[in-house]
Amino acid sequence: MDGKDKRRAERNNHDSVIELFDEKGKFFASGRLTDFSELGASFSIAEPAALPEKFRARLRLLSKGVLEVEAQVVRTRKDRNTTHYAVKFNGVKRVHPTGELKDTWQ
């Protein structure tokens, strides 16, 4: 192996909270964000949570602001006390603290 990362988008390590909502907007869990890219993210949840295949999430990133995403689970891995998830984004909106929306990930 040549040691190069073959992912389609650069990943950024991050230690932040991710809030999870069902498709209707009802909060159901929070977790610890591990990394993110323009295309998806990975995070872990300490308490068992049944994630629907598609859901919404809010990520608070210092460099990007607050992002609201539509996501779907692509991978799950269970450890003793934690479940790790990898998700792909189906849609991303940047939300400013004032509630003003920005159209795209920039």
Secondary structure, DSSP 8 states (H G I E B T S, - for coil): -------SS--EEEEEEEEEE-TTS-EEEEEEEEEE-SSEEEEEESS-----SEEEEEEEETTTEEEEEEEEEEEEEE-SS-EEEEEEEEEEEEE-TTS-EESS--
